[in-house]
Amino acid sequence: MAYSPHTDADRERMLAAIGVASVDDLFADIPSSVRPTSFELPPPMVEQQVRAELARLANLNRIPEISFLGAGAYRHLIPSVVWEVIGRSEFSTSYTPYQPEVSQGTLQSIYEFQSLICELTGMEVATASHYDGATATAEAALMACRLTHRDRIAISSAVNPQLRRVLATYCSGPGIQIVEVPADLAEGGSGLTLVGAAAAVLDEGVACLIVQHPNFFGGLEPMLELGDAAHAVGAQLVAVVEPVSLAMLEPPGAYGADLVAAEGQPLGIPLSYGGPYVGLMAAPMSAVRQMPGRLVGATHDVEGRRGYVLTLQAREQHIRREKAASNICTNQALCALAATAYLSAVGPRGLSEVAELSTVQARHLAAAIEEAGLGERRFSAPYFSEVAVRVPDAARRHAALAEQGIVAGHPLWRDYAELGDTLLLAATELTSDEHVERLVDALKATA
Amino acid sequence: MSSYPDDLRYSKEHEWVRVDGASATIGITSYAADELGDVVFVELPAIGTRLEQFASFGVVESVKAVSDLYAPVSGEVTEINDALADNPELLNSDAFGAGWMARLTLSDASQVDELMDASAYAELTA
């Protein structure tokens, strides 16, 4: 078969069709500082030279000795059994099954995952997973638009800013309008979504209200009141949750959430430069036909034996083409399997212990900083495992501590002008008393 | 050749319409239901939705296919057949009766004249 590359005329026609002047303009979103100026590659190297060069590059990475970073991704203990399970070649080398029913093991692993997510969230049906928490949330928002036949979305400003940016990208294509609901960020404020402000923007054109609980600042939102405000105008409540917290907090199904989305990374998935992670999504059965992505169901074969199938595929793009519930999603089977192995290994009691230890250490951390006179909690609301603390001259001290291998949390002023000098500090069961002491000592030394 | 009710008009997309003054009832034909096989789900528009003639207004899903529903006439939805939510198989058992889908207020009665009568539709599906 002849290989026919695009001609210059072909390229020009394509550029004209999409209204772009040159091929370079397609890469305009990539900062020029990281764009190559030349494609003249260095000469070939022998294997040991390549290894040495890669080792040199790897050594440029700074891996902090102590980290209080959270802000959407959390360092938890990953039991070895998780690696053992996902490292099995039947799982680690297989791509999504295109003749799914012969892959009963893969289907069963996805079914177990869905069952665990339903149990954690208190919802009736969960998908086979999504890319990550942000895309799962965006998919939930689009789903709410389909369910309500509305095209406006209200979202709390106390939702993770990165997640809100992904949502904006997802909504720009279909022309869905996003309205922001302010949180109480005033001095002495709660740090929570303002229920009155939510009610003010909600009307019968709004498909859903998206609230993160615990919110980006770790605060526990008034989900019942926010849900009531949404339901009063026929809008859905989309709860963006953190899965470990569900071992301690009420499940979204209990406070009237219509749709649930979450980042599943805390469930046995390592922090590796932001991915791959896994998105979770759950809904009531009445909404199942508008759910995006794959769903595995359990059934019985003609001999009465239990078996698993891909079900309700009429929603999906290989059948419905451009009218599918989503053409921009896939499942993250291996990461979902890690979450399944993690939850099975720690069990309900283990997960509760992880949640409790994380909250205890977050309180210890906040108290240690306050008692040393180094700073104070910025918000008054009850919080889960993450706390916003105002520390004078925070930017300089944050940088100074980073030099010493201590990451003093996430600088909130990057996304919130009102939150100058405020650091978002996360604790998990891996945060030791010694880590807290080292942080306090290092902050003192930079006073 | 099958025969179809004489008091209805039919579209090429296998929808029927029954006109009663300014109101019209719409559904899919028994031919369409037979071709689809066992219907398992019907998605209908909300009351108040304005339908455009020949534009998609809903979805019907069977065990083997999913198809869009195309409005045979334009109009505003005044009523939908809630029974289809729990009993979508009504489309297979009684497409022209209990399997009706929606009632509309006709926006242009002359659109009905463009549709086929029973014998023309019988010829189309022969």
HADDOCK unambig.tbl for C-alpha pairs under 7 A between the chains (distance, minus, plus):
assign (segid A and resid 314 and name CA) (segid B and resid 66 and name CA) 6.25 0.50 0.50
